[in-house]
Amino acid sequence: MGTDRGFYRDTWAEINLDHIDYNVKEALKLLPASEQLFAVVKANAYGHGDVPVAEAAVRAGAHGLTVAFLDEALSLTKSKMKVPILVLGASRPADAALAAEHNISLTVYQLEWLQEAEKHLSSDQVLKVHIKCDTGMGRLGVKTVEGLQGMVSFIHQSPRFTFEGIFTHFATADELDTTYFDQQLACFNAMVESLEEKPPYIHCANSATTLRCEKAYFNTVRLGISMYGLSPSKEMKTVLPFSLKQAFSLHTKIVHIKKIQKGEKVSYGATYEAQEEEWIATLPIGYADGWIRKLQGQHMLVEGERVPIVGRICMDQCMIRLSSEKPLGTIVTLIGKQGNEEISMDEIADQLETINYEVPCVITARVPRVYRQQGKVVQVINPLLG
């Protein structure tokens, strides 16, 4: 990795597009032939890179794409993909015309939103909408059948809208106890059954639901975290229908190495003191890259051996303790595999006391993303250089 690859620092993330392909295809095997899968690529594809991941998912058989905000949807329209794109989050009524112009579907959940958005759509524009139902998540969504019927009636009588879909989101689909999940599903079933005419897309299955609950498929599912090779929760690992393949790995290189003596200290605050003669290597990654200070003490992999971070993590650098001298340029893996050892996304999440979803999302844009397919680098994205 280096100047010929589109970046000039010795830190990068690698995205294995073959693993994206595998995870999507394995999920599709669970679905009846009539089912459609939307790939969730919000938050820059969970930090993996929206367009490369979206393209890989579509090649693997994804029918469409979902994002959180209109800005993310517009980013995807710059590619050559011609697939449905749905914004799952809230959009402004004033932006309805922009969405219609780019053939982007929006989520709606208030009659008042529709009434206001209609004013912003020109006479030749039609906006495709999916109605979000709040069945117990307590986030966005219409909560009653009466409210749903009012929105559907308005959409049908207006020439400015097409009723393209209806959906909900589960709060506990990744838990083995399905009590609350079943309550939400029953509520959504009732709302769908209240419709005289069903829209083309009916969906409530996120990754957790797709992997374990066929009764909630309806005719469309949304594959998010598991497309990236990560389990929706720890407890779900025991019931996964296939082995997931993690797509994201993170690497850097040793840029400096030195031998320090017993009693010498390392990094800010002088919190680390050598207990004997030690080899200390400096790495060009720090909390400004998303490798935050709470990861002090976390292990990395050097030539297949686990080695610890010592001292406080700096903004742009951190230090590790080695068992022996290593050459400059030696690759260090922060997330991923080396030999028989692996540092998984779940291990980093445990160290951070969070969930695996968060880890790739917080690795910042100044870390270049390198995309591999069939063992070869096929693309590099470095936003700092455009």
C-alpha positions in Angstrom: 0.0 0.0 0.0 1.3 3.5 -0.7 1.5 6.3 -3.2 0.6 4.1 -6.2 -2.6 3.1 -4.5 -4.0 6.6 -4.0 -2.9 7.5 -0.5 0.2 8.7 1.2 0.0 7.3 4.8 0.7 3.9 6.2 -2.8 3.3 7.6 -5.8 1.9 5.6 -9.0 -0.1 5.9 -9.6 -3.0 3.6 -13.1 -4.0 2.4 -13.4 -7.5 1.1 -16.1 -7.3 -1.6 -16.2 -11.1 -2.0 -17.4 -11.3 1.6 -20.2 -8.8 0.9 -21.1 -10.9 -2.1 -21.1 -14.1 0.0 -23.2 -12.6 2.8 -25.9 -11.3 0.4 -26.1 -14.5 -1.6 -26.4 -16.6 1.6 -29.2 -14.4 2.9 -31.0 -14.7 -0.5 -30.9 -18.5 -0.2 -33.1 -18.2 2.9 -35.8 -16.3 1.0 -38.6 -17.6 -1.3 -38.0 -16.8 -4.9 -40.6 -14.1 -4.8 -38.9 -12.2 -2.0 -36.8 -9.0 -2.7 -33.8 -7.9 -0.7 -32.9 -4.3 -0.1 -29.3 -3.7 1.0 -28.9 -1.2 3.8 -26.0 1.1 2.9 -26.8 4.0 5.3 -24.0 5.8 7.2 -21.6 5.3 4.3 -22.4 1.6 4.3 -21.7 1.4 8.0 -18.3 2.9 7.3 -17.4 0.5 4.6 -18.1 2.9 1.7 -21.5 3.4 0.1 -21.1 3.1 -3.6 -18.6 0.1 -3.8 -20.6 -1.8 -1.2 -23.9 -1.0 -3.0 -22.6 -2.1 -6.3 -21.3 -5.4 -4.8 -24.7 -6.0 -3.1 -26.6 -5.4 -6.4 -24.3 -7.7 -8.3 -24.9 -10.3 -5.7 -28.7 -10.0 -6.2 -30.0 -7.1 -4.0 -33.1 -5.6 -5.6 -32.7 -2.2 -4.1 -30.9 0.0 -1.5 -31.9 1.8 1.6 -30.2 4.8 3.4 -31.0 7.0 6.3 -31.1 10.5 4.7 -31.7 12.1 1.4 -28.1 13.2 1.2 -27.0 9.6 1.3 -29.5 8.7 -1.4 -28.2 11.5 -3.7 -24.7 10.2 -3.2 -25.8 6.8 -4.6 -27.5 8.4 -7.6 -24.0 9.5 -8.9 -23.2 5.9 -9.6 -24.6 3.9 -12.7 -26.8 1.7 -10.6 -30.5 1.8 -11.7 -32.2 0.2 -8.7 -34.8 1.4 -6.2 -33.4 3.7 -3.4 -35.4 4.2 -0.2 -34.7 6.8 2.4 -35.7 5.2 5.8 -35.3 8.4 7.9 -37.1 11.7 8.1 -36.9 14.1 5.1 -38.1 17.7 4.8 -41.3 18.3 2.9 -39.5 21.0 1.0 -37.1 18.4 -0.4 -39.9 16.2 -1.9 -39.4 17.6 -5.4 -35.6 16.9 -5.3 -36.4 13.3 -4.3 -38.9 12.9 -7.1 -36.5 14.4 -9.6 -34.0 11.7 -8.8 -36.5 8.9 -8.5 -35.8 8.4 -4.8 -38.5 7.0 -2.5 -39.1 8.7 0.8 -40.5 7.5 4.1 -43.6 9.2 5.4 -45.4 8.9 8.7 -47.6 12.0 9.1 -50.5 13.3 7.1 -49.3 16.8 7.6 -46.0 16.0 6.0 -47.8 14.8 2.8 -50.0 17.9 2.7 -47.0 20.2 3.0 -44.9 18.1 0.5 -47.6 18.2 -2.1 -47.2 22.0 -2.3 -43.5 21.6 -3.3 -44.1 19.0 -6.1 -44.6 20.3 -9.6 -47.5 19.2 -11.8 -45.4 16.7 -13.6 -43.8 15.2 -10.5 -44.8 12.0 -8.7 -43.1 11.1 -5.4 -42.9 7.4 -4.3 -43.5 7.0 -0.6 -43.3 4.2 2.0 -45.4 4.6 5.1 -43.6 3.9 8.3 -45.6 2.3 11.1 -44.6 2.6 14.7 -45.4 -0.8 16.2 -43.4 -0.4 19.3 -40.0 1.1 18.4 -41.1 4.6 19.6 -39.1 6.4 16.9 -40.8 7.3 13.6 -44.1 6.0 12.4 -47.9 6.3 12.4 -49.2 4.4 15.4 -52.9 3.7 14.6 -54.9 2.1 11.8 -57.0 5.3 11.6 -53.9 7.4 11.1 -52.6 5.0 8.5 -56.0 5.0 6.6 -55.9 8.8 6.6 -52.5 8.9 5.0 -53.4 6.2 2.4 -56.5 8.0 1.4 -54.6 11.2 0.9 -52.0 9.5 -1.2 -54.6 7.8 -3.4 -56.5 11.0 -4.1 -53.4 13.0 -4.8 -51.8 12.8 -8.3 -48.4 13.8 -6.7 -47.8 10.6 -4.8 -47.5 6.8 -5.3 -48.0 4.4 -2.4 -45.0 2.2 -3.0 -44.5 0.6 0.4 -45.3 0.1 4.0 -42.9 -1.0 6.8 -42.0 -1.1 10.4 -38.8 -1.7 12.5 -38.4 -4.1 15.4 -36.9 -3.1 18.7 -35.8 -6.6 19.9 -35.4 -8.8 16.8 -31.9 -9.6 17.8 -32.9 -11.1 21.2 -33.8 -14.8 21.6 -36.9 -13.9 23.7 -39.5 -13.1 21.0 -42.3 -11.8 23.2 -42.0 -8.2 22.3 -41.1 -9.0 18.7 -44.3 -11.0 18.3 -46.3 -8.1 19.7 -44.8 -5.8 17.1 -45.3 -8.3 14.3 -49.0 -8.7 15.3 -49.5 -5.0 15.3 -47.8 -4.6 11.8 -49.9 -7.5 10.5 -53.1 -5.7 11.6 -52.0 -2.5 9.9 -51.2 -4.2 6.7 -54.4 -6.2 6.7 -56.4 -3.0 7.1 -55.3 -1.9 3.6 -57.8 -2.6 0.8 -55.0 -2.4 -1.7 -51.4 -3.5 -0.8 -48.4 -1.6 -2.0 -45.6 -3.3 -4.0 -43.2 -3.4 -1.0 -44.2 -4.7 2.4 -41.2 -5.0 4.7 -40.3 -5.3 8.4 -37.4 -7.8 8.4 -34.0 -6.3 9.3 -30.9 -8.6 9.4 -31.9 -10.3 12.6 -35.4 -11.0 11.4 -34.2 -12.1 7.9 -31.8 -14.6 9.5 -34.3 -16.3 11.8 -37.9 -15.4 11.3 -39.5 -16.5 8.0 -43.0 -15.5 9.1 -41.9 -11.8 9.0 -40.6 -11.8 5.5 -43.8 -10.4 3.8 -42.4 -9.7 0.3 -39.2 -7.6 1.0 -36.4 -7.8 3.6 -33.7 -5.3 4.5 -30.2 -6.7 5.0 -28.0 -4.4 7.1 -25.3 -5.4 9.6 -25.1 -9.0 8.5 -24.3 -8.0 4.9 -21.1 -6.8 6.4 -20.4 -10.1 8.1 -21.4 -9.2 11.6 -24.0 -10.8 13.9 -26.9 -8.5 14.9 -26.1 -9.5 18.5 -23.9 -11.8 20.6 -26.8 -14.0 21.6 -27.8 -14.5 18.0 -24.5 -16.1 17.1 -25.8 -19.4 18.3 -28.8 -19.4 15.9 -27.2 -18.0 12.7 -28.2 -20.0 9.7 -24.8 -19.6 8.0 -21.4 -18.4 8.9 -21.0 -14.7 8.3 -17.8 -13.4 6.7 -16.5 -10.0 8.1 -15.8 -7.6 5.3 -13.9 -4.9 7.1 -10.3 -5.0 8.3 -8.0 -2.3 9.5 -4.2 -2.1 9.1 -1.2 0.2 9.6 2.6 -0.1 9.5 5.5 0.4 11.9 7.0 3.8 11.1 9.5 3.9 14.0 11.0 1.4 16.5 13.2 1.9 19.5 14.5 0.0 22.5 13.7 1.6 25.9 15.1 0.8 29.3 13.3 -0.1 32.5 11.8 3.0 34.0 11.4 4.9 30.8 7.9 6.2 30.0 5.7 6.3 26.9 3.1 8.8 25.6 1.1 11.6 27.2 0.7 11.7 30.9 3.7 9.3 31.2 1.1 6.7 32.3 3.1 3.8 30.9 6.5 2.8 32.4 8.7 0.0 31.1 9.2 -2.8 33.6 12.2 -4.1 31.7 14.1 -3.5 28.5 11.4 -3.3 25.8 10.9 -2.8 22.1 8.4 0.0 21.4 7.0 0.6 17.9 5.2 3.8 16.7 2.1 3.5 14.5 0.5 6.3 12.4 -3.1 5.9 13.7 -4.8 7.6 16.5 -8.1 8.9 17.9 -8.6 11.3 15.0 -8.9 8.2 12.9 -11.5 6.7 15.2 -9.0 4.6 17.1 -10.0 6.2 20.4 -8.2 6.5 23.7 -10.4 4.0 25.3 -8.6 1.3 23.3 -5.4 1.7 25.3 -4.2 -1.8 26.2 -6.1 -3.4 23.3 -4.0 -5.9 21.3 -3.0 -5.7 17.7 -1.4 -8.4 15.4 2.2 -8.2 14.3 3.5 -11.2 12.3 0.6 -13.3 13.7 1.4 -12.4 17.4 -0.8 -10.4 19.7 0.9 -7.3 21.1 -0.6 -4.5 23.3 -1.0 -0.8 22.9 1.1 0.9 25.6 0.6 4.5 26.8 -2.2 6.8 25.8 -3.4 6.8 22.2 -2.5 10.2 20.6 -4.5 12.1 18.0 -2.5 10.7 15.1 -0.2 8.0 16.5 -0.1 5.2 19.1 2.6 2.9 20.4 2.8 -0.9 20.8 5.1 -3.2 22.8 6.9 -5.9 20.7 8.5 -9.1 21.8 11.5 -8.4 19.6 12.8 -5.9 17.0 10.7 -5.7 13.8 11.6 -4.1 10.5 10.2 -0.7 9.6 7.1 -1.1 7.4 6.0 -4.3 9.1 2.2 -4.5 8.7 0.2 -4.3 11.9 -3.5 -5.5 11.9 -5.9 -3.7 14.2 -9.0 -5.5 13.0 -8.8 -8.7 11.0 -6.6 -11.8 10.6 -2.9 -12.6 10.6 -1.9 -16.2 10.4 -4.0 -18.2 13.0 -4.9 -15.1 15.0 -7.8 -12.8 14.5 -9.0 -9.6 16.1 -12.7 -9.4 15.3 -15.0 -6.4 15.3 -16.8 -7.9 18.2 -13.6 -7.9 20.3 -13.1 -4.2 19.6 -16.7 -3.5 20.5 -16.3 -5.4 23.8 -13.2 -3.2 24.6 -15.2 -0.1 23.8 -18.3 -1.4 25.7 -20.5 -0.9 22.7 -21.9 -2.9 19.8 -20.2 -4.1 16.6 -22.3 -1.7 14.5 -20.5 1.3 15.9 -16.9 0.2 15.3 -16.6 0.6 11.5 -18.8 3.7 11.6 -16.4 5.6 13.8 -13.3 4.8 11.7 -13.1 8.3 10.1 -13.0 9.3 6.5 -9.3 10.2 6.6 -8.5 6.5 6.8 -8.5 5.4 3.1 -10.7 2.5 2.1 -9.1 -0.2 -0.1 -11.5 -2.5 -1.9 -10.4 -6.1 -2.7 -12.1 -8.6 -4.9 -10.7 -12.1 -5.8 -7.5 -11.0 -3.9 -6.9 -7.9 -6.0 -7.2 -4.2 -5.3 -10.1 -3.0 -7.4 -10.7 0.5 -6.0 -9.3 3.0 -3.5 -11.3 5.8 -1.9 -9.5 8.6 -0.2 -11.8 11.5 0.5 -8.8 13.7 1.5 -7.5 13.7 -2.1 -10.9 13.7 -3.8 
